[in-house]
Amino acid sequence: MIKHIFSISIVCLFLLTYCAQGRHVNDFRFATWNSRGARWADVASFMIEGNLDVLTVQESGALPDSATADPNRIVPTHYIGVPPDNYGLFVEEFQWFTNGGTFHIFYYDRRSRAEEVNSRRDPSRAFNMAIITREQPSLLFLMPMIYPNKTQMPPSDPDYFINRPIIGVQLGDAAFFNLHAAPTNTDNEAVAVIEIIQDYMHDHFSALTWAVTGDFNRAPQTVTPPRRTFTDLLSSGEKTHPSAGHGRSAELDYGYWGGPTGRRRVPFGNIMLLSEHLRATGRHYAGCRSDHLPVIFFQ
């Protein structure tokens, strides 16, 4: 009897591992949201009610109190570009315990490590970013800043500057990246980010599909990266940054995905505001206390 139970356990473990390895971007339910500060109750609600596998959050603020670090867990890291030294780029993993389950948070703190260790308060915490997942990722991607604010940028590289780091995680055969591009047209690095990630994934992880989602801070039709592999826009067509009066009302939150050409035959069936999806499926929508609306992507 024990032998049979052991055999069944081994088979189940193999099947779970095989299924996880075979999942590509379009096999996941994922979303993006600029939360405009620490709104973790809303983040938890979106993860649970939307049954999300991945959520990329910009302007995530300080961590929730219920998030705890695991010092024994070290996720292998791949740097896209030169590993940082002067800008203090570091991402930490936390387990987040909520009433709806336990999630993993990969958290980028904009402050330097010295400021973090000394617990110095810094208003830039509002511009931190995070990736929240249900499963524990197998790999962490970090793209450090490149000539931030165009400082020390050589004339030969006028288009390659990254003002804010990019973080990403690998789940199965998929990689998910979080983008928060600069708000001004002359400093907006969205096109460069897509091109760099497209080339990097093609050269180093050619079997994986990938998605870059976040606050692009520019309209989708203005992001036209060269296509070394297939690279398709993931757009809801909705104004994700609604603004009353004379504010900027536009679609700023969306994504791109790409990878092996064969995966393109399975297009995305649903890209919409998360609020519309939850209401249509009878799920609870707690509202949105941000100037950006969350967007969901799934088959």
N, C-alpha and C positions, 0 to 999 in steps of 0.2 A: 504494500500500500504506500509506504513511504517512498519507495522507488518510483512508483507511478506519479505521485505528487511532485517529486523532484523533477521528473521528466517533463511534466506539464508546465512547471514553473520555468524551466529552461526554454521551452518552445514559446511561451508567452513573452519572455524577455527578448527572445530573438525577433519575434514579430513586432514588438513595440519599437525595438531599435531599428529594424528594417524600415518600418513605416515612417519613423522620424527622419531617417536619412533620406528617404525618397520625397519628402515634402518640399515643394518649391514655393516661391512667393505667392503664386495664385492658388495655393492650397491653404493659405492662412486667412484669417480674419484680422485685419489690422486697421489702425486709425491714426490720425494726427491731430494735435490741438495745441495752439498757443494759449496757455492758461492765464497768462498775465499775472503771475504770482503763484503762491502756494495754495492750490485749491485741490487738495488731495482727496477730500470727500467726493468731489465731482469725478476725479480720476478713477477712484474705486468704483463709483457707480457706473461709469462708462465701461470699465473692464468687465464688470459683472453683468449688467443689463445688456450690453452689446455682445457678450460672449467673445470678447476680443482675445486674440493670441498675443498681439503686440500693440503698444500705443507709444508713439513718439510725442514727447511733450517739450515745448519751448517755453522759456520764461517760467520755469517750474518752481522758482523760489526755494525756500529751505525744505529739508526733508521732513516727512511726517514723523511724529514721535514714535509710532509703532514700527518704524523701519530699524532693523538691527544689522550690523555688519558681521560677516563671518570671516574672521582672520585666517581660517584654515582653507578657505576657498580662493584659489588664484586662477582666474580665467586667462588662458593664453592670449597674448595681444599681438596684433599685426599693426604696424605703423604704415600708413599710406603717406609716403614722403619721408623726410628726415625726422627721427625721434626728437622731441622737443627738449630743450635744456633751459632756455631763458624764460619761457612763458608759463611754466608750472602746470602743464597739462596733465591731469590725472583723472581717472574715472574709477569709482569704487562701486562694488556690488553690495546690495543690501537685500535682505529678506524682509518682505512687508506683510505683516499679518493683519488681515481684515476679516470682517464678519462673513464675507463672501468667499474667503479662501486666502491662500498665501501666494504672493507674487514676488517676482524678482525685479529690483530696480537697479539700473546702471545709471549712475549719477555723476554728472560733470559739474564741479564747483568752480566757478570762474575765478575765485580767489586763489592766490598762490598757496602752496602747501604750508609755508611759514605762517601765513595768516590763519589758515585752518587749524594748525596745531596750537597756535596761541589764542584761538577763539576770538580773534578780532572781528568786530562787526563791520560789514562793508555793504553799502547799498546795492552793489552790483550783484548780490545774491539773487535778485529778481530775475536776472538774465541767465541763470543756470539752466541746464537742460537734462532730460532724463529719457531713458527707454524703459518701459515697463513690459514684462513678459510673463506668461504663465509657466512656460518651460524654462529650464536653466540653459542658457546659451552655451555653446561649446567654444566660441571664439569671440573676442572683442576687437573691433577695428577702431583706430584712432587716426584722424587726419589733423595734424597740428596746424597752427596758423602759418601762413606764408606771406611775408611782407605785410603784416596787419596795418591797416590804415595807409597802405602804400609806402610805409617807411622803409628806407634802404632798398627800394625796388629798382633793379637795374633797368635801363631803357630797353634792353632786349626782351624783357618779360612783362610787357605792359598789361597783359590780360590775366596773369596768374598771381592773384593775391587772394588770400583767405583771411578774412577779418575775424571769424569765429571758428573754433574747432568743429570738426564733424565727428560724431561718434556713431558706431554701428555694432550690431551683434549678428552672429550666425546661429540660425536654428535649422537643423536638418540641412537641406541643400539650398537654403535661402539666406540672404543677408539683408538686414534692414538698417538703413542709415537715417539719422536725424539731422535736418538742416534748418538753420535759422539765419537767413541771409540778411545782409545789411539793408536798411530801409531806403537809402539814397541810390539813385540810378548809377551814379559814377562809381560808387563803392560796392554795388551789389555783385556778389560773386557766384550767383546761382549757376550760371552757364559753366563757369570754370569747375565748380564742384561736380556737376554731372559728367563733364568730360573726363575729369581726373578719375572719378570712380569707375566710369565705363571702361577706361583704358586699364586701370589697375585690376579690375575683376577679370577682364579678358586675358590679361597677361599672367595672373597668379591664381585665379579661381575660376577657370573657364567653364567648369561644370555647374557652377552655381548660378541661380537667378538672383537678382538684387532689386531693391526698391529704395529710392530716396524720397522721403516724405517730410513735410514740414511747412514752415512759413517762408515762402520764397520771396515775399515782399515785392513782387512784380507780377504782372499778368502772365498767364500761361503762354499766350501767343508770342511773348517776347523772349521766351527761353527756347533757343533753337540750337542745341548741342550737335556737333557732328556725330554721325552714327557709324561707329566702327563695328558695333554689333547692333542687334535690334534694340532700340531705346524708345519706348512708347510713353506718351503722356497719360497720366491718371487724373482726369479732371471731372469734377461734379457738374461744372457749368453754372454753379451757384455762387452768389456773393458770400464768401466766407468771412469777410470783414465788413459787415454792414455798419454804416455810420449815418446818423441823422444830421440834417443841416448841411454844412459845408465840409464835413469830414470826408475821408477817403473811403469810398465804398466800392469794393472790388473782390474778385476771386484771387486770394493770395495764398491759400492753403490747399496744396494738392501734392502730386508726386510724379515720379518717373520710375519705370521699371525696365529691366533689360536682362540680357544673358544669352544662353545658347539659342540659336534661331529656332530650333525645333519646339521650344516652349511657347513660342509666339502663337502657335495654333490653338492655344487654350486662352482666349482673351478674358478680360475681367467682365463679369456680368453686372456688377453693382458697384457704383461709385456715387455716394450721395452724402448729404448732411446726416450726421449720426442722429440728430433729433428726428428727422423724417423717418429713418429706418426704425427707431424705437417706437414711435407712435404707430407706424404701419403694422408692426408686429405685436402691438399690445403690451410692450414693455414700458417700464417706468423711466421717464425722462425728468431728471431733477432740475432742468434748466441749465443755463450757461451764464456764469458770472464773469465773463471775459468779453473783450471786444472782438474776439475771433470765435468762429463756430467750428466744432470738431467735424472731421470728415472721415467716413468709413469706406474701406475697400474690401470686397469679397466676391466670391463666385455666386 
